[in-house]
Amino acid sequence: MKKYYVNTQAQANGDHEVHDENCRFLPLSANRIYLGEYHTCASAVSAAKNHYVKVDGCYFCSPTCHKS
């Protein structure tokens, strides 16, 4: 299981990206919300939707959940 976070700062298209704990693009601690530990990025993206309407997986660390 990996620890996942959602970026509190939206991308230009309005998406809040979900990153795993080892992502090289993981936002600074002041700019992220800890989502918990999950087996898949899909579960983490689902959890992030409790915080934001527009959510997407990171292209680099969660490519199977990246849609935009």
Number of C-alpha atoms within 10 A of each C-alpha: 8 14 16 27 24 29 24 18 13 14 13 7 8 13 18 25 26 34 30 26 16 11 14 10 13 20 19 8 11 8 12 19 16 17 21 15 16 16 11 15 25 17 15 27 28 14 19 26 14 10 14 16 11 15 26 27 25 25 16 13 19 20 12 13 20 18 10 10
